[in-house]
């Protein structure tokens, strides 16, 4: 399947498709870990702690949106599905960030799986602040990327969002 998907794509398109499929796989392992109660699946990529269920869902949604946009000629249904997926990534990231900023619980943290391991920084089931900001930025970048952008400044804004995401990821990995 992956070989079929990789045909007739530019190197950037193949990279985007590979990254999208990797996100799908990573999120799928994380969500399967929650549903099967397998800690090793939840910790598939997490060096410290576990991937929360809503983070895993967002990785799946973002990966699917990116994979759908990796084709040279995006069909109308692919554009629509990718737009909905990108909007969901933005919504989940934004609502989680709002929970932190407002000091409230909107009830979205444990919709997919019950978590008993909260800590002093986050209630049970809630992704980190960095994760929420990252998904908010990624959802916006996927929205701008959707449908092969025709406006001249869109690629620049998507690149800027990607650089901010990379900086956020490196900051998170540094442990500071």
N, C-alpha and C positions, 0 to 999 in steps of 0.2 A: 504494500500500500504506500509506504513512504517513498519507494523508488518511483512509483507512478506519479505521486504528488510532486516529486522533484523535477520531473521532465519539463522542458520548455520554460524554465524560469531563469532569470538573471541570477548572478551570484548573490546579490542583495536579497532577492526574492527567496532563494534557497535558504539563506541565513535566517530571514524572518520566519519562514515556515518551520525551520528546525527549532528556532527559539520558541515559537508558539507551541509546537508539539512537546518540547521539553517542559514548558510551563504546565501543559495539560497533564503530562506524566507526573510531575512533581506534585501538583495539586491533587491528582487522583490517588497517589500514594498516601498523601496526608489525610484526605477524607476517608479513604478506606481504613486507615489506621484508627480513626475515631469510630467508625461504624463497626469495625471488627474488634475493637478494643485491643489493638496491637500497637504497643508503644514504639516498636522499631519502625513501623510504617510512618507514624506521626513524626518521628525524628529523622526521617529520610534525608533532609537537608539541613536540619536545625543543629548547629554546633552546640548551642546552649538552649535548653528547654525544648518545647515542642511547637510544631506548627498548629495554630488554632484552626478549628473547623471552618470558620468564616474566611480565614486567610487562604485555606486550601481551596474553598469555593471560588474566591477571587482569582487565584492562580488559574483555575480551570477556565473561568469566564474570559480572563485576559488572554490566555493562550489560544483559545478558540477564536477570539476576535482577531488576534494577530495572524493566525493561520488563514483565516478567511480573507484577510487583506493582502496576503502574500502572492496572490495570483496576478498576472499582468493585466488581465481584463476581468474585473470583478463584476459578476452578474448581479442583477437587481436584488434577488433574494439574499445573496451573500452579503451585499451591502447592508440590507435591512437587518439581518440577523447580527452582523458585526456591530451595527449601531446600537442595537438593543443590549448586546453583551457589554459593550464599552460603557453604556449608560448605567448598567447594573454595577459594574466595577466602581465607577465614580460614585454612585449612590451609596454603596456599602462602605466605601472608604470615607465618604463625607459624613455619613450618619455616625460612624464609629468615632471620627474626629469630633463631631458635635457632642457625643457622649462625654468625651474627655473634657472639652472646653466648658460644657455646661454642668459637669459633675452629676450627670443623671444616667439612668439606665433605660434605654428605649426598648429593651427586650429582644434585640437582634443577635446578641452575643451567643446564645445557646439554642438557636432555632434548629440547627442541624445536629448538634450533639451536646450532651450534658458534660460539663467540665467541673471537676471538684478541686482543681489545683489552681486557684487564684493566688496572687502574690500581692505585695504591698504596692506595686505599680499599676496593676490591672486587675479588675474583677474577673472571676472565672469565665472563660470562653472569649474574652475580648482580646483582639489582636493589639499589638503594641502601637504606640503613637506613631513611631516611624513607619510601621506597616500601614496604618491608616492614611498617613500623608503620602506614602509611596503609591498606594492604590488610587488615591484621589488624583495624583499627578499622572499615573499610568492610564487611568480611565480617560482623562482629558486628552492625553497624547493619542490614544487609540481612536477617540472621537475625531480628532483633527486629521489623523492618518486615513480614516475610513473613506473608501471610494476613490483611491488614488487622487490626492489633493491637486486641485487645479489652480488654486490661488498661490501666487509667488511666495508669500511669507509663511505659508503653512509648514513647509519642510524645516524652515529655520526655527519655528516655535516648537515643533516636534523634537528637533535636535536639542534645543535648549532644555525642554522637559526631560529628555533622556539623560542629559548631563547632570541635571539636578538629582534625578533618580539614582544615577551611578554614585554621585557624591553621598547621598543619603545611605545607600547600601554599604559603601566603604566605611562611612562613619559608624554604622551599626555593627559591621564586622570588626571594627577596631576595638570595640568594647568600652569606648569612652562614654 
